[in-house]
Amino acid sequence: LGFIGLGTIGLPMSLNLLKAGHELLVWGRNPKKLEDAVKAGAKLLDTPRKMAESCNVIFLCVFDTDAVNDVVFGKNGIAEGAAKDLIIVDHSSIHPDKTREMAEKLKNKIGASWVDCPVSGGRYGARDGNLVMMAGGKNKDIDRIRPIVSSTSQRLTHMGPVGCGQATKLVNQAIIGAEIAVLAEMFGFANRYGVNVKEIPGALAGGWADSTVLQDHARRMIKAEYWDTAPGNTVKDLNTVCEMGRTTGSPMPIAALTTELYRYLSAQGDADKGQIGLMHLYV
């Protein structure tokens, strides 16, 4: 197995693959980010091309579409060393249409397969090996990777052909973003009225408004525990949501408004407050 993109999510995923007994090859532009995986038994390679020459499954978890394209099709990229039995499993959150284009290009050039398999569950889900995965690809490719990802996820759901995993991740991101937006707005109101806001998650627990976002994200919002690990990620994903709405002719008034709020947060210089940063607009 190979793994490229050992960041906040990718590193713990790679460590769980190693714990499960898999032989793992890793590569990255910043060797320091790979040190923990190497100490745990991963082998460091010089280029993605060399990785492709040695692996039949390569996992990616990089920042955006351009990064995926560069790792796969750039100089010394995966495509230069790949054989037709290779499967690329892309855990990155990128554009669905671009995913389809790259998958088709890889198939035409090499004969290799592509599964877009973004994840949800955050850093703790990655650490504990209980991420949820939404995958797009052919049945045979999904069946081939299921036993491997059992060490990094609690569930993999096949959502349709290539691109459908990424489209499902956009649904995930829009739902979370919209919930964070309304929580920030309501917490601002409740605080001004004199409500003990820190009690709201507990008070609503078990009711119809309860959710993981309320119990995790909202508690951090109330404490202003902002994470700055992936500035711009939420705006990137929501921009793609709105673009896909235009492309498919799907009305998205809520997603569009949520996107504008995150854009405004970024314009104020506060993108580094991450996904829960909208709370900062109301305090």
C-alpha positions as CSV (number, residue, x, y, z in Angstrom):
1,L,0.0,0.0,0.0
2,G,1.1,3.6,-0.6
3,F,-0.1,6.8,1.2
4,I,0.4,10.4,0.1
5,G,-0.8,13.3,2.2
6,L,0.0,12.7,5.8
7,G,-1.7,15.7,7.4
8,T,-4.3,16.0,10.1
9,I,-6.4,13.2,8.7
10,G,-3.9,11.3,6.6
11,L,-1.3,10.7,9.3
12,P,-3.5,8.9,11.7
13,M,-5.0,6.9,8.9
14,S,-1.6,5.8,7.8
15,L,-0.7,4.8,11.4
16,N,-3.9,2.7,11.6
17,L,-3.0,0.9,8.4
18,L,0.4,0.1,9.9
19,K,-1.2,-1.1,13.1
20,A,-3.3,-3.5,11.0
21,G,-0.2,-5.1,9.7
22,H,0.0,-3.6,6.2
23,E,3.3,-2.8,4.6
24,L,3.1,0.9,3.8
25,L,5.1,3.2,1.6
26,V,4.8,7.0,2.1
27,W,5.8,10.1,0.2
28,G,5.3,13.8,0.8
29,R,6.9,17.2,0.0
30,N,7.5,17.9,3.7
31,P,9.6,15.0,5.2
32,K,8.9,16.2,8.8
33,K,5.2,15.4,8.4
34,L,6.2,11.8,7.6
35,E,8.5,11.2,10.6
36,D,5.8,9.6,12.8
37,A,4.8,7.2,10.1
38,V,8.4,6.2,9.3
39,K,9.0,5.6,13.0
40,A,6.0,3.4,13.1
41,G,7.4,1.3,10.2
42,A,6.4,3.0,7.0
43,K,9.0,3.2,4.2
44,L,9.8,6.6,2.8
45,L,10.1,6.9,-1.0
46,D,11.6,9.7,-3.2
47,T,8.8,10.2,-5.6
48,P,5.1,9.2,-6.3
49,R,6.4,7.4,-9.4
50,K,8.5,5.0,-7.3
51,M,5.5,4.4,-5.1
52,A,3.4,3.5,-8.1
53,E,6.1,1.0,-9.3
54,S,5.8,-0.9,-6.0
55,C,2.1,-0.6,-5.0
56,N,-1.2,-1.8,-6.3
57,V,-3.3,0.5,-4.0
58,I,-2.3,4.1,-3.3
59,F,-4.3,6.4,-0.9
60,L,-4.3,10.1,-1.4
61,C,-5.4,12.7,1.2
62,V,-4.2,16.1,-0.1
63,F,-5.5,19.6,0.0
64,D,-7.3,20.2,-3.3
65,T,-7.8,19.2,-7.0
66,D,-4.6,20.8,-8.2
67,A,-2.6,18.8,-5.6
68,V,-4.2,15.6,-6.6
69,N,-3.6,16.3,-10.3
70,D,0.0,17.1,-9.6
71,V,0.7,14.0,-7.5
72,V,-0.9,11.8,-10.2
73,F,0.0,13.4,-13.5
74,G,2.9,15.7,-12.6
75,K,6.6,15.0,-13.2
76,N,7.6,11.8,-11.4
77,G,3.9,11.3,-10.6
78,I,1.9,8.2,-10.0
79,A,0.9,7.8,-13.7
80,E,4.6,7.5,-14.8
81,G,5.1,4.4,-12.7
82,A,1.6,2.9,-12.5
83,A,0.4,-0.5,-13.9
84,K,-3.1,-1.3,-15.0
85,D,-3.9,-3.2,-11.7
86,L,-3.3,0.0,-9.6
87,I,-6.2,1.5,-7.7
88,I,-6.0,5.1,-6.6
89,V,-8.2,5.7,-3.6
90,D,-8.6,9.5,-3.1
91,H,-9.6,10.5,0.4
92,S,-9.1,14.2,-0.5
93,S,-12.2,16.5,-0.7
94,I,-12.1,17.8,-4.3
95,H,-14.3,18.7,-7.3
96,P,-16.6,15.8,-8.5
97,D,-16.3,16.7,-12.2
98,K,-12.5,17.1,-12.0
99,T,-12.4,13.7,-10.3
100,R,-14.2,12.1,-13.2
101,E,-11.9,13.8,-15.7
102,M,-8.8,12.6,-13.9
103,A,-10.2,9.0,-13.4
104,E,-10.9,8.8,-17.2
105,K,-7.5,10.2,-18.0
106,L,-5.8,7.6,-15.8
107,K,-7.9,4.8,-17.3
108,N,-7.2,5.8,-20.9
109,K,-3.5,6.3,-20.2
110,I,-2.7,3.4,-18.0
111,G,-5.8,1.3,-17.5
112,A,-5.6,1.9,-13.8
113,S,-8.7,2.4,-11.6
114,W,-9.9,5.3,-9.4
115,V,-12.1,5.4,-6.4
116,D,-13.0,8.7,-4.9
117,C,-13.5,8.1,-1.3
118,P,-13.7,11.2,0.9
119,V,-14.2,10.8,4.6
120,S,-16.0,12.4,7.5
121,G,-15.3,12.2,11.2
122,G,-12.5,14.7,11.6
123,R,-9.2,14.2,13.4
124,Y,-10.6,12.1,16.2
125,G,-12.4,9.8,13.7
126,A,-9.1,9.4,11.9
127,R,-7.2,8.7,15.1
128,D,-9.7,6.1,16.3
129,G,-10.1,4.4,12.9
130,N,-13.9,5.1,12.8
131,L,-14.2,7.5,9.9
132,V,-17.2,7.2,7.6
133,M,-16.3,6.9,3.9
134,M,-18.5,7.7,0.9
135,A,-17.1,6.1,-2.3
136,G,-17.6,6.5,-6.0
137,G,-16.3,3.8,-8.4
138,K,-16.9,0.4,-9.9
139,N,-18.2,-2.4,-7.8
140,K,-15.1,-4.6,-8.2
141,D,-12.8,-1.7,-7.1
142,I,-15.0,-1.0,-4.1
143,D,-15.0,-4.6,-3.1
144,R,-11.2,-4.7,-3.5
145,I,-10.5,-1.9,-1.0
146,R,-13.2,-2.7,1.6
147,P,-11.1,-5.1,3.7
148,I,-8.2,-2.6,3.6
149,V,-10.1,0.4,4.8
150,S,-11.7,-1.6,7.6
151,S,-8.7,-0.5,9.7
152,T,-9.3,3.2,9.0
153,S,-13.1,3.4,9.0
154,Q,-16.3,2.2,10.6
155,R,-18.2,2.2,7.3
156,L,-17.7,2.6,3.6
157,T,-20.9,3.3,1.5
158,H,-20.8,2.9,-2.2
159,M,-22.6,6.0,-3.5
160,G,-22.4,5.4,-7.3
161,P,-19.9,5.8,-10.1
162,V,-16.7,7.8,-9.9
163,G,-17.4,11.4,-8.7
164,C,-20.4,10.4,-6.5
165,G,-18.2,10.0,-3.4
166,Q,-17.1,13.6,-3.8
167,A,-20.6,14.8,-4.5
168,T,-21.7,13.1,-1.3
169,K,-18.9,14.8,0.6
170,L,-20.2,18.1,-0.7
171,V,-23.6,17.2,0.8
172,N,-21.9,16.5,4.1
173,Q,-20.0,19.8,4.1
174,A,-23.0,21.9,3.2
175,I,-25.1,20.3,6.0
176,I,-22.4,20.9,8.6
177,G,-21.7,24.4,7.4
178,A,-25.4,25.4,7.5
179,E,-25.8,23.9,11.0
180,I,-22.7,25.8,12.2
181,A,-24.1,29.0,10.7
182,V,-27.5,28.7,12.5
183,L,-25.9,27.7,15.7
184,A,-23.6,30.7,15.7
185,E,-26.6,32.9,14.9
186,M,-28.8,31.4,17.7
187,F,-26.0,31.4,20.3
188,G,-25.5,35.1,19.6
189,F,-29.2,35.8,20.2
190,A,-29.4,33.6,23.3
191,N,-26.4,35.2,24.8
192,R,-27.8,38.7,24.3
193,Y,-31.1,37.6,26.0
194,G,-29.3,36.3,29.0
195,V,-29.4,32.5,28.3
196,N,-26.6,30.5,29.8
197,V,-25.4,29.5,26.4
198,K,-22.9,26.9,27.6
199,E,-25.8,24.8,28.8
200,I,-27.5,24.6,25.4
201,P,-25.8,21.5,24.0
202,G,-26.7,19.6,27.1
203,A,-30.2,20.9,27.3
204,L,-30.9,19.9,23.7
205,A,-29.1,16.5,23.9
206,G,-31.5,13.7,23.0
207,G,-34.0,16.0,21.4
208,W,-34.7,16.5,17.7
209,A,-32.1,19.3,17.4
210,D,-29.4,17.1,18.8
211,S,-26.4,16.2,16.5
212,T,-22.7,15.5,16.6
213,V,-22.2,19.1,15.4
214,L,-24.2,20.4,18.4
215,Q,-22.3,18.2,20.9
216,D,-18.8,18.7,19.4
217,H,-18.5,21.8,17.2
218,A,-21.0,23.8,19.2
219,R,-19.2,23.2,22.5
220,R,-16.0,24.4,20.9
221,M,-17.7,27.4,19.4
222,I,-19.0,28.4,22.9
223,K,-15.5,28.1,24.3
224,A,-13.9,29.8,21.2
225,E,-11.7,26.8,20.7
226,Y,-10.9,27.5,17.1
227,W,-8.6,25.2,15.2
228,D,-6.4,26.6,12.5
229,T,-5.3,23.4,10.8
230,A,-7.0,23.8,7.5
231,P,-7.8,27.5,6.8
232,G,-9.8,27.9,3.6
233,N,-11.0,24.3,3.4
234,T,-14.6,25.0,4.2
235,V,-14.8,27.9,1.8
236,K,-13.2,25.7,-0.9
237,D,-15.8,23.0,-0.4
238,L,-18.8,25.4,-0.2
239,N,-17.6,27.2,-3.4
240,T,-17.7,23.8,-5.1
241,V,-21.2,23.1,-3.7
242,C,-22.5,26.3,-5.3
243,E,-20.7,25.6,-8.5
244,M,-22.3,22.2,-8.7
245,G,-25.7,23.7,-8.0
246,R,-25.3,25.9,-11.1
247,T,-24.0,23.0,-13.1
248,T,-26.9,20.7,-12.3
249,G,-29.5,23.4,-12.1
250,S,-30.2,22.7,-8.5
251,P,-31.5,25.6,-6.3
252,M,-29.2,26.1,-3.3
253,P,-30.3,29.3,-1.4
254,I,-29.2,27.9,2.0
255,A,-25.9,26.7,0.8
256,A,-25.3,30.0,-1.0
257,L,-26.0,32.0,2.1
258,T,-23.8,29.8,4.2
259,T,-21.0,30.2,1.6
260,E,-21.3,34.0,1.8
261,L,-20.9,33.9,5.5
262,Y,-17.7,31.8,5.3
263,R,-16.4,34.1,2.5
264,Y,-17.1,37.1,4.8
265,L,-15.2,35.5,7.6
266,S,-12.3,34.9,5.3
267,A,-12.4,38.5,4.1
268,Q,-12.1,39.7,7.7
269,G,-8.8,37.7,7.9
270,D,-10.3,35.0,10.1
271,A,-10.2,32.0,7.8
272,D,-7.7,30.4,10.1
273,K,-10.5,29.9,12.7
274,G,-11.6,26.9,10.6
275,Q,-15.0,25.4,10.2
276,I,-16.5,26.7,13.4
277,G,-15.1,30.2,12.8
278,L,-18.6,31.6,12.1
279,M,-19.1,32.0,15.8
280,H,-16.5,34.7,15.7
281,L,-18.9,36.9,13.6
282,Y,-21.3,37.1,16.5
283,V,-19.1,37.8,19.5
